């Protein structure tokens, strides 16, 4: 089986909620459709914005089913879905559900937060989900948020699985060159966001999981590709980009998307947005 993801740039979309913090599937999908219709080729749902850990398994499945039955979503749109959970059984159930869906192209698998698995436990966690899943998988390593940092030796072991094709690395980017040199297959290295992206490309990162792309989708895409081609220019709207990361990015992001696209992306689930 050929496991591949075509796009080197995807946008990690936030999840819309109503004012009582219940899931707003409609406006979540409307934002995805907006990005599709202006020419974005790939989105990550229930992923980088961290909201996946506030969603129940039932909410995630409801969102998946709504995406699958949405006739306006083109078959060419590459949709990735975040499947991390603090319980491995729930992650396996989600992977099994995704196998039957045509509109989900692959998954982003993060490590459970707080519980601090050992390296051996994390390897088993990844491999068991990999063996269930019949689609491409990207590993998500974000030690600052989860408290767990996957080791290079563990990654070398994990990448033996055929459907594990890349890593979204938000930890130590300096180890990427050694990782790529130690793995006997092509792997994709995703930068988690735009901060420090020039240095990350120098370290060997070759793909971008973008948060700012929600607000500047085509501009970030063009800038990222120019950096891959050797440019050293700053983003043309760097001042506006800096505002996104001044405080809680998700709160700012939802407000700006709602204004720009006339949507009701709503609030964040507290305690985010308490200020």
VOBA-1610 file (N, C-alpha, C; in pm, whole numbers, padded with zeros to 5 digits, always signed):
BEGIN
Unk+00085-00120+00000Unk+00000+00000+00000Unk+00088+00125+00000Unk+00047+00225-00077Unk+00124+00349-00087Unk+00072+00451+00014Unk+00153+00481+00114Unk+00115+00580+00215Unk+00185+00712+00180Unk+00104+00815+00154Unk+00165+00942+00118Unk+00066+01055+00144Unk+00119+01172+00171Unk+00041+01294+00178Unk+00106+01394+00085Unk+00028+01448-00007Unk+00083+01528-00116Unk+00127+01666-00071Unk+00047+01730+00014Unk+00069+01871+00047Unk+00178+01890+00152Unk+00268+01986+00127Unk+00373+02017+00225Unk+00332+02129+00320Unk+00208+02174+00309Unk+00157+02284+00391Unk+00011+02256+00425Unk-00019+02249+00553Unk-00159+02238+00593Unk-00188+02340+00703Unk-00315+02370+00717Unk-00358+02467+00818Unk-00431+02392+00929Unk-00385+02412+01051Unk-00448+02350+01168Unk-00566+02438+01210Unk-00686+02391+01181Unk-00805+02474+01202Unk-00857+02460+01345Unk-00906+02571+01401Unk-00967+02562+01534Unk-01106+02500+01526Unk-01155+02456+01638Unk-01289+02398+01650Unk-01384+02505+01701Unk-01498+02519+01636Unk-01597+02617+01680Unk-01680+02562+01796Unk-01711+02649+01891Unk-01799+02613+02003Unk-01905+02720+02021Unk-02021+02677+02069Unk-02125+02772+02107Unk-02089+02835+02242Unk-02168+02934+02284Unk-02136+03005+02408Unk-02146+02919+02532Unk-02217+02807+02523Unk-02223+02714+02636Unk-02114+02607+02627Unk-02020+02625+02533Unk-01904+02539+02511Unk-01937+02406+02442Unk-02059+02391+02393Unk-02091+02271+02315Unk-02034+02286+02174Unk-02013+02173+02110Unk-01947+02168+01980Unk-02034+02229+01871Unk-01975+02319+01793Unk-02042+02382+01679Unk-01981+02324+01551Unk-02038+02214+01505Unk-01984+02146+01388Unk-02003+02230+01262Unk-02116+02298+01251Unk-02147+02372+01129Unk-02040+02476+01095Unk-02006+02562+01191Unk-01910+02669+01160Unk-01767+02617+01153Unk-01740+02506+01219Unk-01609+02442+01201Unk-01592+02402+01055Unk-01695+02341+00998Unk-01690+02298+00858Unk-01692+02417+00763Unk-01767+02521+00798Unk-01772+02639+00710Unk-01634+02703+00697Unk-01557+02703+00804Unk-01421+02757+00796Unk-01334+02669+00707Unk-01348+02539+00719Unk-01274+02446+00633Unk-01310+02471+00486Unk-01438+02491+00459Unk-01483+02515+00321Unk-01428+02648+00269Unk-01421+02749+00354Unk-01362+02877+00313Unk-01218+02857+00267Unk-01141+02783+00346Unk-01001+02759+00310Unk-00991+02678+00181Unk-01075+02576+00168Unk-01076+02497+00045Unk-01105+02584-00077Unk-01203+02671-00063Unk-01251+02747-00178Unk-01156+02858-00223Unk-01062+02896-00137Unk-00963+02995-00180Unk-00834+02928-00229Unk-00832+02795-00226Unk-00719+02726-00286Unk-00625+02653-00191Unk-00664+02637-00064Unk-00582+02561+00030Unk-00605+02412+00007Unk-00497+02335+00002Unk-00506+02194-00035Unk-00516+02097+00081Unk-00489+02144+00205Unk-00489+02051+00318Unk-00519+02124+00449Unk-00597+02059+00535Unk-00626+02113+00668Unk-00610+02002+00771Unk-00578+02044+00892Unk-00569+01953+01006Unk-00682+01987+01101Unk-00769+01890+01127Unk-00884+01909+01214Unk-00856+01838+01347Unk-00898+01902+01455Unk-00883+01840+01588Unk-00735+01812+01616Unk-00652+01911+01588Unk-00509+01889+01599Unk-00437+01997+01675Unk-00361+02078+01605Unk-00259+02163+01667Unk-00308+02267+01765Unk-00432+02306+01757Unk-00476+02411+01847Unk-00500+02359+01988Unk-00482+02229+02011Unk-00491+02172+02144Unk-00631+02138+02189Unk-00731+02174+02109Unk-00869+02151+02152Unk-00908+02004+02149Unk-00829+01921+02082Unk-00867+01780+02075Unk-00876+01717+02213Unk-00798+01766+02308Unk-00800+01706+02442Unk-00922+01752+02523Unk-00995+01850+02474Unk-01119+01890+02541Unk-01240+01821+02479Unk-01221+01756+02365Unk-01332+01689+02297Unk-01344+01546+02345Unk-01469+01503+02368Unk-01493+01363+02402Unk-01480+01278+02276Unk-01469+01148+02295Unk-01465+01057+02181Unk-01591+01072+02096Unk-01704+01086+02161Unk-01830+01102+02087Unk-01829+01230+02004Unk-01777+01340+02060Unk-01770+01466+01985Unk-01678+01452+01864Unk-01566+01383+01881Unk-01473+01363+01770Unk-01537+01281+01660Unk-01609+01176+01697Unk-01675+01092+01597Unk-01785+01171+01526Unk-01858+01253+01599Unk-01961+01337+01537Unk-01901+01432+01435Unk-01787+01490+01469Unk-01719+01581+01377Unk-01670+01506+01254Unk-01613+01388+01274Unk-01568+01305+01162Unk-01684+01270+01069Unk-01795+01229+01126Unk-01911+01189+01044Unk-01966+01307+00965Unk-01964+01426+01027Unk-02013+01545+00957Unk-01922+01581+00839Unk-01793+01566+00858Unk-01699+01589+00748Unk-01722+01490+00635Unk-01741+01365+00671Unk-01758+01260+00571Unk-01885+01281+00487Unk-01990+01334+00547Unk-02118+01349+00476Unk-02135+01488+00414Unk-02038+01576+00431Unk-02047+01711+00375Unk-02015+01707+00226Unk-02116+01725+00142Unk-02101+01711-00003Unk-02016+01822-00064Unk-02003+01935+00006Unk-01927+02048-00051Unk-01776+02031-00035Unk-01734+01936+00045Unk-01590+01913+00061Unk-01540+01832-00058Unk-01443+01887-00129Unk-01390+01821-00249Unk-01306+01699-00212Unk-01309+01601-00299Unk-01229+01481-00276Unk-01079+01512-00280Unk-01042+01623-00343Unk-00901+01660-00353Unk-00847+01725-00226Unk-00935+01769-00136Unk-00889+01832-00012Unk-00831+01725+00080Unk-00708+01746+00121Unk-00639+01652+00209Unk-00671+01689+00354Unk-00753+01607+00418Unk-00793+01634+00556Unk-00719+01540+00650Unk-00647+01599+00745Unk-00581+01523+00850Unk-00662+01539+00979Unk-00657+01438+01064Unk-00736+01444+01188Unk-00648+01404+01306Unk-00657+01481+01414Unk-00579+01452+01534Unk-00645+01343+01617Unk-00569+01241+01655Unk-00628+01127+01725Unk-00568+01102+01864Unk-00493+01195+01916Unk-00433+01173+02049Unk-00541+01166+02156Unk-00517+01084+02256Unk-00606+01075+02370Unk-00526+01028+02490Unk-00573+01061+02608Unk-00504+01015+02728Unk-00528+00866+02749Unk-00628+00809+02679Unk-00656+00666+02685Unk-00630+00602+02550Unk-00542+00505+02547Unk-00506+00438+02423Unk-00628+00372+02358Unk-00718+00315+02438Unk-00835+00248+02381Unk-00919+00344+02298Unk-00933+00467+02344Unk-01010+00565+02268Unk-00940+00602+02138Unk-00808+00612+02144Unk-00731+00643+02023Unk-00747+00532+01920Unk-00746+00408+01964Unk-00764+00294+01874Unk-00904+00298+01812Unk-01005+00326+01892Unk-01143+00334+01840Unk-01155+00442+01735Unk-01089+00555+01758Unk-01093+00666+01663Unk-01022+00628+01533Unk-00908+00560+01545Unk-00835+00514+01426Unk-00919+00416+01346Unk-00989+00327+01414Unk-01076+00232+01345Unk-01188+00303+01272Unk-01244+00407+01333Unk-01350+00485+01268Unk-01299+00556+01144Unk-01178+00608+01152Unk-01120+00683+01040Unk-01094+00592+00921Unk-01064+00467+00946Unk-01037+00374+00835Unk-01150+00367+00734Unk-01273+00385+00780Unk-01388+00370+00691Unk-01428+00499+00621Unk-01354+00608+00646Unk-01390+00738+00591Unk-01307+00771+00467Unk-01373+00818+00365Unk-01304+00853+00241Unk-01242+00992+00246Unk-01298+01081+00326Unk-01254+01221+00322Unk-01142+01254+00420Unk-01104+01159+00502Unk-00990+01179+00591Unk-00870+01108+00532Unk-00766+01184+00498Unk-00650+01130+00427Unk-00545+01071+00518Unk-00538+01119+00642Unk-00435+01072+00734Unk-00458+01126+00872Unk-00370+01089+00966Unk-00388+01133+01104Unk-00260+01192+01161Unk-00280+01276+01261Unk-00171+01327+01343Unk-00185+01261+01480Unk-00086+01185+01520Unk-00091+01114+01648Unk+00001+01180+01749Unk-00059+01243+01848Unk+00019+01301+01957Unk+00030+01205+02073Unk+00115+01238+02169Unk+00132+01156+02287Unk+00040+01207+02398Unk-00007+01116+02484Unk-00099+01158+02590Unk-00033+01260+02683Unk-00105+01366+02719Unk-00049+01464+02812Unk-00053+01414+02955Unk+00033+01466+03036Unk+00034+01453+03182Unk+00084+01318+03234Unk+00045+01206+03169Unk+00072+01076+03231Unk+00217+01029+03219Unk+00295+01093+03132Unk+00438+01066+03119Unk+00471+00918+03097Unk+00433+00864+02980Unk+00469+00725+02952Unk+00620+00710+02940Unk+00669+00588+02964Unk+00810+00560+02938Unk+00831+00555+02787Unk+00956+00554+02743Unk+00984+00543+02600Unk+00926+00412+02544Unk+00942+00302+02619Unk+00890+00173+02571Unk+00738+00174+02561Unk+00673+00237+02660Unk+00527+00246+02656Unk+00480+00331+02539Unk+00552+00438+02511Unk+00516+00525+02399Unk+00531+00453+02266Unk+00635+00372+02253Unk+00656+00294+02130Unk+00540+00198+02108Unk+00499+00129+02213Unk+00387+00035+02201Unk+00259+00109+02165Unk+00236+00224+02228Unk+00120+00310+02199Unk+00114+00343+02050Unk+00224+00390+01996Unk+00228+00427+01854Unk+00209+00305+01765Unk+00279+00197+01794Unk+00274+00080+01707Unk+00137+00014+01706Unk+00070+00011+01820Unk-00062-00051+01823Unk-00163+00028+01741Unk-00152+00160+01745Unk-00242+00243+01664Unk-00203+00233+01517Unk-00075+00230+01489Unk-00028+00215+01351Unk-00079+00086+01288Unk-00083-00020+01366Unk-00126-00149+01313Unk-00277-00154+01288Unk-00351-00069+01358Unk-00496-00060+01334Unk-00526+00030+01215Unk-00452+00139+01206Unk-00479+00242+01106Unk-00432+00199+00967Unk-00513+00229+00868Unk-00479+00196+00730Unk-00456+00322+00646Unk-00409+00426+00712Unk-00383+00553+00646Unk-00251+00611+00695Unk-00196+00711+00625Unk-00069+00771+00668Unk-00080+00835+00806Unk+00029+00826+00880Unk+00033+00881+01015Unk+00154+00973+01034Unk+00129+01086+01099Unk+00235+01178+01139Unk+00242+01175+01291Unk+00361+01158+01345Unk+00381+01163+01489Unk+00395+01309+01534Unk+00333+01342+01646Unk+00338+01479+01697Unk+00414+01480+01830Unk+00531+01542+01831Unk+00612+01552+01952Unk+00613+01695+02002Unk+00547+01718+02115Unk+00539+01853+02170Unk+00562+01846+02322Unk+00689+01828+02362Unk+00718+01805+02504Unk+00677+01918+02597Unk+00676+02040+02548Unk+00638+02152+02637Unk+00493+02140+02681Unk+00408+02087+02594Unk+00266+02076+02628Unk+00228+01941+02690Unk+00300+01837+02654Unk+00262+01704+02704Unk+00347+01658+02822Unk+00467+01714+02835Unk+00559+01667+02938Unk+00641+01546+02895Unk+00614+01497+02774Unk+00685+01379+02724Unk+00761+01414+02597Unk+00885+01366+02586Unk+00969+01393+02470Unk+01016+01260+02412Unk+00972+01229+02292Unk+01010+01102+02229Unk+01158+01106+02192Unk+01230+01000+02225Unk+01374+00994+02201Unk+01404+00956+02056Unk+01523+00992+02010Unk+01565+00958+01873Unk+01561+00808+01850Unk+01613+00729+01942Unk+01612+00584+01926Unk+01470+00530+01915Unk+01378+00589+01991Unk+01238+00547+01985Unk+01179+00581+01849Unk+01213+00698+01797Unk+01163+00738+01666Unk+01216+00646+01556Unk+01342+00611+01564Unk+01400+00520+01465Unk+01324+00388+01464Unk+01289+00340+01582Unk+01209+00217+01594Unk+01070+00238+01534Unk+01005+00346+01572Unk+00868+00374+01528Unk+00858+00388+01377Unk+00956+00453+01317Unk+00951+00479+01172Unk+00968+00353+01088Unk+00988+00239+01152Unk+00990+00113+01076Unk+00849+00076+01029Unk+00749+00132+01095Unk+00611+00107+01052Unk+00586+00179+00920Unk+00531+00107+00824Unk+00520+00160+00688Unk+00433+00284+00678Unk+00327+00291+00758Unk+00234+00404+00741Unk+00272+00526+00824Unk+00383+00520+00900Unk+00431+00639+00971Unk+00527+00713+00879Unk+00483+00828+00832Unk+00554+00896+00722Unk+00621+01026+00764Unk+00594+01073+00888Unk+00652+01201+00925Unk+00637+01231+01072Unk+00698+01340+01112Unk+00688+01387+01249Unk+00666+01538+01250Unk+00575+01580+01334Unk+00560+01722+01364Unk+00636+01747+01493Unk+00747+01815+01481Unk+00842+01830+01593Unk+00834+01972+01649Unk+00798+01981+01775Unk+00797+02111+01843Unk+00897+02108+01959Unk+00977+02003+01964Unk+01083+01994+02064Unk+01215+02043+02008Unk+01319+01965+02026Unk+01453+02003+01985Unk+01472+01980+01836Unk+01468+02087+01758Unk+01480+02076+01613Unk+01620+02043+01566Unk+01719+02060+01653Unk+01857+02035+01610Unk+01883+01887+01583Unk+01797+01800+01632Unk+01820+01656+01613Unk+01761+01601+01483Unk+01697+01688+01406Unk+01628+01642+01286Unk+01724+01585+01182Unk+01838+01648+01164Unk+01934+01597+01064Unk+01979+01455+01100Unk+02008+01432+01229Unk+02048+01299+01272Unk+01935+01199+01253Unk+01813+01241+01280Unk+01698+01153+01262Unk+01684+01111+01116Unk+01690+01206+01026Unk+01673+01174+00883Unk+01786+01085+00833Unk+01905+01107+00885Unk+02020+01026+00842Unk+02011+00883+00893Unk+01932+00862+00999Unk+01925+00730+01062Unk+01809+00646+01011Unk+01724+00703+00926Unk+01604+00632+00880Unk+01614+00608+00730Unk+01597+00485+00692Unk+01618+00445+00553Unk+01490+00457+00470Unk+01425+00570+00481Unk+01311+00600+00393Unk+01286+00750+00399Unk+01213+00799+00302Unk+01179+00941+00300Unk+01079+00971+00410Unk+01109+01070+00492Unk+01014+01112+00595Unk+00992+01263+00585Unk+00874+01305+00628Unk+00839+01447+00625Unk+00854+01505+00765Unk+00917+01622+00773Unk+00940+01688+00900Unk+00858+01817+00903Unk+00754+01818+00984Unk+00662+01932+00992Unk+00703+02026+01104Unk+00713+02154+01072Unk+00729+02256+01175Unk+00592+02285+01234Unk+00586+02293+01366Unk+00460+02324+01432Unk+00444+02473+01450Unk+00395+02541+01347Unk+00376+02685+01353Unk+00490+02763+01290Unk+00472+02893+01283Unk+00563+02979+01208Unk+00681+03032+01288Unk+00675+03024+01419Unk+00783+03079+01501Unk+00913+03004+01474Unk+01017+03079+01438Unk+01148+03020+01412Unk+01155+02935+01286Unk+01066+02958+01192Unk+01056+02870+01075Unk+01181+02875+00988Unk+01248+02989+00978Unk+01370+02997+00897Unk+01478+02903+00951Unk+01498+02907+01083Unk+01598+02820+01144Unk+01560+02673+01130Unk+01432+02644+01140Unk+01386+02506+01129Unk+01411+02451+00988Unk+01390+02530+00888Unk+01419+02485+00752Unk+01567+02455+00737Unk+01651+02538+00797Unk+01796+02512+00795Unk+01830+02380+00865Unk+01750+02343+00964Unk+01774+02219+01038Unk+01722+02096+00964Unk+01644+02116+00858Unk+01595+02003+00781Unk+01444+01986+00778Unk+01371+02077+00841Unk+01225+02073+00831Unk+01183+02103+00688Unk+01085+02028+00638Unk+01044+02048+00498Unk+00894+02062+00477Unk+00818+02068+00589Unk+00674+02088+00578Unk+00628+02178+00693Unk+00508+02235+00678Unk+00458+02330+00778Unk+00315+02297+00817Unk+00295+02284+00949Unk+00162+02275+01007Unk+00131+02413+01064Unk+00049+02487+00995Unk+00035+02630+01022Unk-00087+02665+01106Unk-00067+02752+01203Unk-00177+02811+01278Unk-00214+02946+01219Unk-00114+03028+01189Unk-00138+03161+01133Unk-00204+03154+00997Unk-00193+03040+00929Unk-00257+03023+00800Unk-00407+03036+00804Unk-00467+03022+00922Unk-00611+03046+00936Unk-00647+03190+00901Unk-00555+03282+00931Unk-00580+03423+00905Unk-00517+03471+00775Unk-00403+03413+00739Unk-00331+03453+00617Unk-00298+03327+00536Unk-00398+03256+00489Unk-00376+03122+00431Unk-00284+03119+00311Unk-00311+03202+00212Unk-00230+03199+00091Unk-00099+03272+00112Unk-00099+03376+00194Unk+00024+03452+00220Unk+00128+03368+00293Unk+00083+03292+00395Unk+00175+03206+00469Unk+00228+03095+00378Unk+00139+03041+00297Unk+00180+02935+00203Unk+00289+02985+00108Unk+00267+03102+00050Unk+00364+03160-00044Unk+00497+03189+00027Unk+00488+03244+00147Unk+00609+03276+00223Unk+00688+03150+00258Unk+00618+03047+00304Unk+00683+02922+00339Unk+00755+02862+00218Unk+00690+02861+00105Unk+00753+02805-00014Unk+00873+02889-00060Unk+00865+03020-00037Unk+00981+03103-00071Unk+01098+03072+00021Unk+01071+03044+00148Unk+01178+03007+00241Unk+01239+02873+00202Unk+01156+02779+00160Unk+01208+02650+00115Unk+01300+02666-00005Unk+01273+02769-00084Unk+01352+02795-00205Unk+01471+02887-00179Unk+01499+02914-00052Unk+01621+02988-00021Unk+01605+03132+00021Unk+01483+03184+00019Unk+01461+03322+00062Unk+01487+03336+00212Unk+01527+03455+00253Unk+01547+03484+00396Unk+01456+03597+00443Unk+01358+03632+00361Unk+01270+03745+00392Unk+01176+03713+00507Unk+01146+03816+00587Unk+01043+03803+00689Unk+00906+03801+00625Unk+00808+03753+00698Unk+00670+03754+00651Unk+00625+03899+00631Unk+00555+03924+00522Unk+00518+04061+00486Unk+00427+04126+00591Unk+00350+04046+00664Unk+00261+04099+00767Unk+00309+04055+00905Unk+00437+04067+00928Unk+00498+04016+01051Unk+00439+04082+01176Unk+00408+04212+01169Unk+00351+04281+01285Unk+00217+04220+01323Unk+00132+04192+01221Unk+00004+04129+01248Unk+00023+03987+01300Unk+00122+03918+01244Unk+00151+03781+01286Unk+00193+03777+01432Unk+00272+03875+01476Unk+00317+03881+01614Unk+00200+03893+01712Unk+00093+03961+01670Unk-00023+03979+01757Unk-00087+03845+01792Unk-00082+03753+01698Unk-00143+03621+01719Unk-00080+03548+01836Unk+00051+03569+01854Unk+00123+03492+01956Unk+00154+03573+02081Unk+00093+03691+02095Unk+00119+03775+02211Unk+00061+03715+02339Unk-00056+03654+02327Unk-00123+03600+02446Unk-00172+03460+02413Unk-00298+03432+02429Unk-00353+03300+02396Unk-00392+03300+02247Unk-00315+03231+02163Unk-00340+03238+02018Unk-00481+03195+01978Unk-00535+03097+02047Unk-00665+03042+02008Unk-00778+03142+02027Unk-00773+03218+02135Unk-00876+03320+02160Unk-00872+03426+02050Unk-00753+03476+02022Unk-00736+03578+01917Unk-00777+03522+01781Unk-00735+03399+01755Unk-00762+03336+01625Unk-00911+03326+01598Unk-00987+03283+01695Unk-01131+03266+01674Unk-01201+03399+01650Unk-01159+03501+01724Unk-01219+03633+01704Unk-01193+03685+01564Unk-01069+03669+01517Unk-01032+03722+01386Unk-01097+03643+01273Unk-01104+03511+01285Unk-01172+03430+01183Unk-01319+03468+01174Unk-01383+03484+01289Unk-01525+03519+01292Unk-01551+03650+01220Unk-01463+03749+01242Unk-01480+03879+01175Unk-01452+03868+01026Unk-01346+03800+00992Unk-01303+03793+00852Unk-01400+03715+00765Unk-01454+03605+00816Unk-01536+03514+00735Unk-01683+03520+00770Unk-01721+03611+00862Unk-01859+03624+00907Unk-01912+03491+00960Unk-01832+03428+01044Unk-01869+03302+01107Unk-01883+03322+01258Unk-01937+03221+01324Unk-01945+03222+01470Unk-01855+03112+01523Unk-01721+03135+01515Unk-01629+03036+01569Unk-01643+03024+01721Unk-01702+03128+01780Unk-01739+03119+01921Unk-01622+03133+02016Unk-01642+03079+02133Unk-01546+03093+02242Unk-01451+02974+02246Unk-01351+02985+02331Unk-01270+02870+02365Unk-01331+02806+02490Unk-01300+02680+02512Unk-01345+02615+02634Unk-01257+02661+02750Unk-01322+02711+02853Unk-01246+02764+02968Unk-01163+02652+03032Unk-01045+02687+03088Unk-01007+02821+03132Unk-00950+02913+03024Unk-00926+02863+02902Unk-00886+02957+02797Unk-00998+03059+02777Unk-00959+03182+02756Unk-01059+03288+02737Unk-01112+03347+02865Unk-01055+03309+02979Unk-01104+03362+03107Unk-01076+03510+03124Unk-00974+03561+03055Unk-00936+03702+03075Unk-01039+03793+03010
//
